[in-house]
């Protein structure tokens, strides 16, 4: 087994594992939406029969899930970011292949390589931008969060995270979502670099294993 084949197997397992985790986020968003809708319908039915005041006093918890939109956003966001490596590996992105039969095999291979290279650059740009969101200076702060962690000032770093951006309804800190997205995009970047390697091998006429 060649180095490329071993790398291909590792990359495939990495992309599949991240995609499965993203599927859990989508499942979570679906469950939250269904439960919230059921609670909303039941509450409306009880309100019409017993009155909103009586139901509100008797069963105050019988209402749609607070922050449903935010929870669904997080779940769907996880699914989208986690699907990037698998979509990259399987070439599942939206493509326009109207002129593919006209271009010929060689030109199509060159275009595949250029496309993979552009996506790898895009993944790198997203990766570095999210890194900036994680470790940039807070307002009124003299030191970025990364420097505080490197200096071992965990107390100030924890305080910075507690006072970081929060969601509007639930008041949940947003920095954990940046970390999860950063991990997914890092996997996307690794897979994209592998795809550039794979396309280059195909262009040079080297045999690759079907994934």
N, C-alpha and C positions, 0 to 999 in steps of 0.2 A: 504494500500500500504506500502510495506516494505521500509527500507532505501536503500536497493540495487536497488529496482525498481525505486525509485525516482532518485537515482544517475544515473541509466541507461538512464532514459529519458533526464536528463540534459546533460550527455555525448554525447548522440545521437544528440541532438540539436547543441551542440558545434561542433562536428565533421562535421555535415552537413553544418553548417554556414560557417566554415572555408573552406570547400570544394567548396562551392558556390563562395566564394571570389576568390579562386584559379581559378575557371572556368572563371571568368572575366579576369584574367591575360592571360589565354590561348586564350580567344576571342580577347583581345588586340593584342597579338602576331600574330594571324591570320589576323586581319584587317591590321596591319602594313605591313605584308608580301605581302598581296594582293595589297595594294595601291602602294607599292614600285615596284612590278613587273609591274603593269599597267603603272606607270610613266616611267619605263625603256623601255617598249615596245613602248610607244607613242613617247618617245624621239628618239629612234632609227629610227622609221618611219619618223619623221620630219627631222632628220639628213640626211637620205637617199634622201629625196625629196628636201629640201631647203639648206642643207649643215649645218655642225656642228657649224660653226662660226655664221651664220645668226640666227640660232635657239638659240644659247647661248646668243647672244646679245638681242634678242627680248623677249624670255621667259627664263631667267636664272633659274627660280624656277622649270622648267620642267626637273626634274632629280630624280633618286631614293632617297628615304628618307635618309638623313645623319644619320649615326649611326644605321642603320636598324638592324644590327646584335646584337648590344648591347641592343636595345629595345626589340627585340625578346627574347634575353637571359633572360632579367629581367622578361618578361611576362611568359615564360616557367618555369623559376626558381620559380616564385610565385606559378604557378599551381602545380609543383612537391612538393614543401614544404607543400602547403595547402592540398594536397591529402593524406598526410601521416596519419593524425588522422582518416580519414574515411576508408582508406585501412586497418589500424590497427583494427578498430572496426569491420569491416566486414570480416576480415581475407582474404583480397584480395591480399596479398603478394604471390609471386611465391613459390609454395610448391612442394615437390616431395613426392607423396603419393603412390609410387610403392609398398611399403611393408605395407601400412596401413591395408589392409584386413588381413594380416598375424599376425600383432602385437596384435590384439584384442582391445576391447573397453577400458579396464583399462590402458593399456600401451599407447594407443593413447592419452588418457586424460592427462597422465603424460607428454608426449612429447609436447602436446599443452601448458601445464603450463610452461615447460622449454623454449619453443619457445617464449611465451609472456614475460617471465622474461628476456630473452636475448635481446629482442627488447626494453624492458623498460630500460635496462642498456645502450643499444646503444643510445636511445633517450636522456638519461641523459648525456652521453659523448658528443654528438653533442651539446646539450644545453650549457654545460659548456665551450666547445671549442669556440662557437660563443660569449659567454659572454666575453671570453678572447680577442677575436678580437675587441669587442666593447670598452672594458675598459682597455686594456693593455697600457703600457707606449708607448708614441710616441718616435721616435728616438731623442736622445738628451734631452729628458724630464726627470725630476726627479720625477714627480708625475703622477700616472695613472689618466685617465679621471674620473673614479669613485670617487676618493678622491677629485678632484676638484668640482664635483657636490655636494658631501656631505658637503664640506666646504662652499658652496654657491658662489664659484668663477665662476659665469656664463660667465663672459667676457672671461676668459682664456679657459673655456670649449668650448665656441662657436668658439674661435680662433683655438682650437685644431681640431674641426670638420671641419673647413674651410680648414685647411692644411692637412687633412687626405687623404687617398688614393682616387684617382679619376679614372674614366673610361678613356680609351685611346683615343677614338674618340670624344665623346661628352663632356668629362671633368666633368661628373656628380660625385658628392661625393658618395662613396660606403657605408658609415655608415648607411644611411637609409635602404639599402637592408639587412644589418646585423640585424637591428632591426625587420624588417618584418619577416625575416627568424627565428629570435629568438622567436617571438610570435607564429609562426606556429609550431616550434619544441617544445615549451612549451605545446601547445595543444596536440601535439603528445605524449609527455611524460605523460601528465595527462591521456589521453586515454589509453596509454600502461599500466599504473598502474591499471586502471580500468579493463583492459582485464586480467591482472594477477589475480585480485580479482575474476573475472568471471570464469576463468579457475580453480581456487582453489575451488570455490563453486561447479563447475561441478564435479571435482574430488572427493569432499566430498559427492556427491550425493544430494546436495541442488538444488531445482528447481529454474531456472532463466527464465526470460521473454525473448522471442525471439525478437531480435532487427532487 
